[in-house]
Amino acid sequence: MINIRHSEERGGGDFGWLKTHHSFSFDTYHDPRFMGFRSLRVINEDWVQAGHGFPMHPHRDMEIITYVLEGALEHKDSMGNGSTIRPGDGQRMSAGTGVRHSEANSSKTDAAHLLQIWILPDRRGHEPGYEQKVFPEADKRGKLRLIASPDGTDGSVTIHQDARLYVSLLQPGQEVKHELGSGRYAWLQVAKGAVELNGQSLKQGDGAAVSNEQRLIVKGTKDAEVLLFDLA
């Protein structure tokens, strides 16, 4: 079964410095039908204008992944980390028992386009942590590249949950396949372009909740970038 979450039905708004779309309930947007999917709690698509950002604020008991699509984002946190997140990077912050962080677009001219992803941890009270790795474009073109997993397989960043995040870049006509294990679920998010998922059309910003499917076939219909979550 594949249930499509259409881009235009998402929450969010345009606040001048920030344009945002929420696939699931977040902040002032609340829809009891869309509170997350399995352990996946938040997918926000954000455009942060030049010279703006999210000031220092707290989190706890959440696995937070920031995936930049265009531009760059400056990260700082109370653990002493400071980094620049660029397109294709895999960045994970485990909020655990509590952490404060900020994300800012330091460009003077260009907006930063990103996906902010929250995954519920397997338990409360983990030690806060931070990890960031570069995943070259060549590793994702025409294939599914694992960028986050519970055990760091294939050099992925490590999260405290039985969930795996893959990214793929697809040209028109190009396809990737993924086998779901027994009792597993999936969420596909179209970050750019357009694809078909098991024959169903998805465009930029669309998401799809997948259950009771054994094999997923994702085929590009336009140049596309997709994120695939394999979830318990």
Secondary structure, 3 states (H helix, E strand, C coil): CEEEECHHHCEEEECCCEEEEECCCECCECCCCCCCECCEEEEEEEEECCCCEEEEEEECCCEEEEEEEECCEEEEECCCCEEEECCCEEEEEECCCCEEEEEECCCCCCCEEEEEEEECCCCCCCCCEEEEEECCHHHCECCCEEEEECCCHHHCEECCCCEEEEEEEECCCCEEEEECCCCCEEEEEEEECEEEECCEEEECCCEEEECCCCEEEEEECCCEEEEEEEEC
